[in-house]
Amino acid sequence: MASEELAKKLQSRLVASEETEPSSEPDQNPTLDPPQQPDDASGESPSELAAKLHRRLDINEGTTAPRTSRVFNPYTEFKEFSRKQIKDMEAMFKRYDTGKDGFIDLMELKLMMEKLGAPQTHLGLKNMIKEVDEDFDGKLSFREFLLIFRRAAAGELQEESGLMALARLSEINVSTEGVMGAKDFFEAKVQALSQSSKFEAEIREEKEERMRQQTEKKERQAAFKQLQSAFTS
């Protein structure tokens, strides 16, 4: 059985690691250092190996819950923006994500600010990333990119900051729409209540537009076939 085999492997590995541990007796020749041996062929220490084997054993026995990853949905997390605004931000993000890795790094941000006509110093670019870099990886994810516009709409960015220049020059208007840009709490509550119906209306308009395009396409195909049959008859 898999669980019993893993338990035996764990025990044998731990026993082997204990046998290879250096003796506590004083070295007879202190001038020579013993050669360093790796803890394991994979380079892992006995404690790391034991932790992995224990977790695998727990998973097989069903006593450990699987690790879950958070799924980011910009439309539900950034409800203060319309679907069109988010799509515009996404298009801008992808345009400057030249590496196509889902992030805007320092050099890509440098190029973006130059294209927008607001070049920044190296330190200025690093400060821009640092201000919204929630996971401290030194680059901007799409969620962190959206945070720039959220803070701009909320008036939380300094007027002379690089992030404010990015939001202002991006041609994405976020200053008058959304809960975060509301003048007071009552107005914010009213907009929050109407947001769901606005969201549904935008989806309905997109579906109607697709249906209209499909109908026009079918009509063009029918007209072409009719014209073709007139020539071949």
C-alpha positions in Angstrom: 0.0 0.0 0.0 1.2 3.5 -0.9 0.9 4.9 2.6 2.8 2.0 4.2 5.6 2.3 1.6 6.0 6.0 2.1 6.2 5.5 5.9 8.9 2.8 5.4 10.8 5.2 3.1 10.5 8.0 5.6 11.9 5.8 8.4 14.7 4.5 6.3 15.7 8.0 5.1 15.7 9.3 8.7 17.8 6.4 9.9 20.3 6.8 7.1 20.6 10.6 7.8 21.3 9.9 11.5 24.0 7.4 10.7 25.8 9.9 8.4 25.7 12.7 11.0 29.2 13.6 12.3 30.3 12.2 15.6 30.4 14.5 18.7 33.9 13.2 19.6 36.8 15.6 19.1 38.6 15.3 15.8 42.0 13.6 16.0 43.4 15.8 13.3 42.0 19.3 13.8 44.1 20.8 11.0 42.1 19.0 8.3 38.5 19.8 7.6 36.4 16.8 6.6 34.8 16.9 3.1 31.3 18.4 3.1 28.7 15.8 2.0 25.2 16.8 0.9 22.4 15.8 3.2 20.6 14.0 0.3 21.2 13.3 -3.4 18.5 15.9 -4.2 20.3 18.5 -2.0 17.5 18.5 0.6 18.1 18.3 4.3 16.6 15.4 6.4 14.1 17.8 7.9 12.9 19.0 4.5 12.7 15.5 3.2 10.8 14.3 6.3 8.3 17.2 5.9 7.6 16.4 2.3 7.2 12.7 3.0 4.9 13.4 5.9 2.7 15.7 3.7 2.6 13.1 0.9 1.5 10.5 3.5 -1.2 12.8 4.9 -2.5 13.6 1.4 -2.7 9.9 0.5 -4.6 9.2 3.8 -6.9 12.1 3.2 -5.9 14.0 6.4 -4.5 17.1 4.7 -6.7 19.6 2.8 -5.4 20.5 -0.7 -3.8 23.9 -1.1 -6.1 26.3 -2.9 -5.1 29.3 -5.1 -7.1 32.5 -5.3 -8.8 33.2 -8.6 -8.7 36.9 -9.5 -11.8 38.3 -11.2 -11.4 42.0 -12.0 -15.1 42.5 -12.6 -16.1 41.4 -9.1 -13.2 42.9 -7.2 -13.1 46.3 -8.9 -16.9 46.9 -9.0 -16.3 50.7 -9.0 -15.2 50.5 -12.7 -17.4 49.6 -15.6 -16.7 46.7 -17.9 -15.5 49.0 -20.6 -13.1 50.7 -18.3 -11.6 47.4 -17.1 -11.3 46.2 -20.7 -9.5 49.4 -21.6 -7.1 49.0 -18.7 -6.6 45.3 -19.7 -5.8 46.3 -23.3 -3.3 48.9 -22.1 -1.7 46.5 -19.7 -1.3 43.9 -22.5 0.0 46.5 -24.9 3.0 47.2 -22.6 3.5 43.7 -21.4 5.9 43.0 -24.2 7.2 39.9 -22.5 3.7 38.4 -22.5 4.2 36.9 -19.1 1.3 38.6 -17.4 3.5 41.3 -15.6 4.9 44.7 -16.4 8.5 44.8 -15.1 10.7 47.8 -14.6 11.9 48.1 -18.2 8.4 47.7 -19.6 7.1 50.4 -17.2 10.0 52.6 -18.4 8.8 52.2 -22.0 5.2 52.8 -21.0 6.0 56.1 -19.3 8.1 57.2 -22.2 5.3 56.5 -24.6 2.9 58.4 -22.4 5.2 61.4 -22.5 6.1 61.3 -18.8 9.5 59.6 -18.6 10.7 58.7 -15.1 14.1 58.2 -13.5 15.2 54.7 -12.5 14.4 55.5 -8.8 11.1 57.0 -9.8 10.1 53.8 -11.7 11.0 51.7 -8.7 8.9 53.9 -6.4 6.0 53.6 -8.8 6.1 49.8 -8.6 6.7 49.8 -4.8 3.6 51.9 -4.1 1.2 49.2 -5.5 3.5 46.1 -5.3 1.5 44.1 -2.8 3.4 40.8 -3.2 6.9 42.5 -3.3 8.0 40.8 -6.5 9.3 44.0 -8.1 6.8 44.1 -11.0 3.1 44.9 -11.7 0.4 42.2 -12.1 -2.8 43.2 -13.7 -4.5 43.5 -10.3 -1.8 45.8 -9.1 -2.1 47.8 -12.3 -5.8 48.2 -11.6 -5.0 49.5 -8.1 -3.3 52.5 -9.7 -6.6 53.6 -11.2 -8.5 52.8 -8.0 -6.3 55.1 -6.0 -6.4 57.8 -8.7 -10.2 57.7 -8.6 -10.2 57.9 -4.8 -7.8 60.8 -4.9 -5.2 58.9 -3.0 -2.3 59.6 -5.4 -0.1 62.7 -5.1 -0.6 65.0 -8.0 3.1 65.1 -9.0 3.7 61.3 -8.6 4.5 59.0 -11.5 1.4 56.9 -10.8 -0.8 59.9 -11.1 0.8 60.8 -14.4 0.2 57.3 -15.7 -3.5 57.4 -14.7 -4.0 60.9 -16.1 -2.2 60.2 -19.5 -3.7 56.8 -20.0 -6.9 58.1 -21.7 -9.0 56.0 -19.3 -11.4 58.3 -17.5 -11.8 57.1 -13.9 -12.3 60.4 -12.2 -16.1 60.7 -12.3 -17.3 57.1 -12.2 -17.3 54.6 -9.5 -17.9 54.2 -5.8 -14.3 55.2 -4.9 -14.7 58.5 -6.7 -18.0 59.4 -5.1 -18.2 62.7 -3.2 -19.7 61.3 0.0 -20.9 58.1 1.6 -24.5 58.4 0.6 -23.7 58.9 -3.1 -21.3 55.9 -2.9 -24.0 53.7 -1.5 -26.5 54.7 -4.3 -23.9 54.0 -7.0 -23.0 50.6 -5.3 -26.7 49.6 -5.5 -27.0 50.5 -9.1 -23.7 48.9 -10.1 -25.2 45.4 -10.5 -27.9 46.6 -12.9 -25.4 48.6 -14.9 -23.1 45.5 -15.1 -26.0 43.4 -16.4 -27.0 46.1 -18.9 -23.5 46.2 -20.4 -23.5 42.4 -20.8 -26.9 42.5 -22.5 -25.6 45.2 -24.9 -22.6 43.1 -25.8 -24.8 40.1 -26.5 -27.1 42.2 -28.7 -24.1 43.6 -30.6 -22.8 40.1 -31.3 -26.2 39.0 -32.5 -26.5 42.0 -34.7 -23.1 41.2 -36.3 -24.0 37.6 -36.8 -27.3 38.6 -38.5 -25.5 41.0 -40.8 -22.9 38.3 -41.6 -25.7 35.9 -42.6 -27.4 38.5 -44.7 -24.2 39.2 -46.6 -23.6 35.5 -47.1 -27.1 35.0 -48.5 -26.8 38.0 -50.8 -23.4 36.7 -52.1 -24.9 33.2 -52.8 -27.9 34.8 -54.6 -25.5 36.9 -56.7 -23.3 33.8 -57.4 -26.3 31.7 -58.5 -27.4 34.6 -60.9 -24.0 34.4 -62.6 -23.9 30.6 -62.8 -27.5 30.2 -64.1 
